[in-house]
Amino acid sequence: MQPILSVRGVSKTYASGHQALKSVDLDIAPGEIFALLGPNGAGKTTLISTICGLVTPSTGTIRVAGHDALRDFRAARRTIGLVPQELSTDAFETVLATVRFSRGLFGYARDDAYIERVLRDLSLWEKRDANIMELSGGMKRRVLIAKALAHEPRLLFLDEPSAGVDVSLRRDMWKLVHRLREGGTTIILTTHYIEEAEEMADRVGVINKGELLLVEEKTALMRKLGKREMVIALVEPMHSVPPDLSEWHLALEDDGHKLRYVFDAQAERTGIPSLLRKLADMGIGFKDLDTSKSSLEDIFVDLVADRSGAAA
């Protein structure tokens, strides 16, 4: 299957000398949900803006649905819907008028039934005659999504879609994203909310300082890089970890009442049986054990920290 988006060797260096992107390669399959994670200033928005034709790359090629995004910009852009971070809307227009206008900008014939369906999906139909300036921030965010969907794009970019919205609205957006994917839309989102990537994405990319550090299927990434933790609740508190337990690199927590052990669940030997035997041999009693796996957020923070340290 041909990718709907193919990015090859794309870099961006500004006149100031700042390199915002460093030779990015990325393929996106039709119908997938791809989450791009990275801290502020990592290059997420620059990459999206470059693909959407808002920023001219310094090097590289971009193909969208088979169209060269640089040489055949109009054809490529017709396949793309973009929901930007900023709440930039036509404040004095009504919701319905601005969404209709967005459809017309891409040369599509008026389709009131389709626009109504989009507005209803976004819980905007009852607000269709309201001026955008009267809406809350969350409703304005929904209008931006409606505008991006007005021309029935095959590839939808959501740049920090949940920024500044409450939890209930965020979950409504997640449901909408799944419905769009079921209809065949490919979705790329950038987010600071790690739970969005865990909830929605098929694959995850991590970008930092303009470099795409990795792209993995979400489950494979968590299996490969995820760690597990075991917390041991002690019968008697400790003042410090005994030297005889140093090989397990334990952390003392909760005023000495708990020991935390981090291990690789995929390793041939986790070290757990030997640790428990050692505790018994030393007469250290414990009353409870609790294990948990690391979240995608833990993986992301560790990965970025490791790469930053390696570059230092």
Secondary structure, 3 states (H helix, E strand, C coil): CCCCEEEEEEEEECCCCCEEEEEEEEEECCCCEEEEECCCCCCHHHHHHHHCCCCCCCEEEEEECCEECCCCHHHHHHCEEEECCCCCCCCCCEHHHHHHHHHHHCCCCCCHHHHHHHHHHCCCHHHCCCEHHHCCHHHHHHHHHHHHHCCCCCEEEEECCCCCCCHHHHHHHHHHHHHHHHCCCEEEEEECCHHHHHHHCCEEEEEECCEEEEEEEHHHHHHHHCCEEEEEEECCCCCCCCHHHHHHCCEEECCCCEEEEEECCCCCCCCHHHHHHHHHHCCCCEEEEEEEECCHHHHHHHHHHHHHHHHC
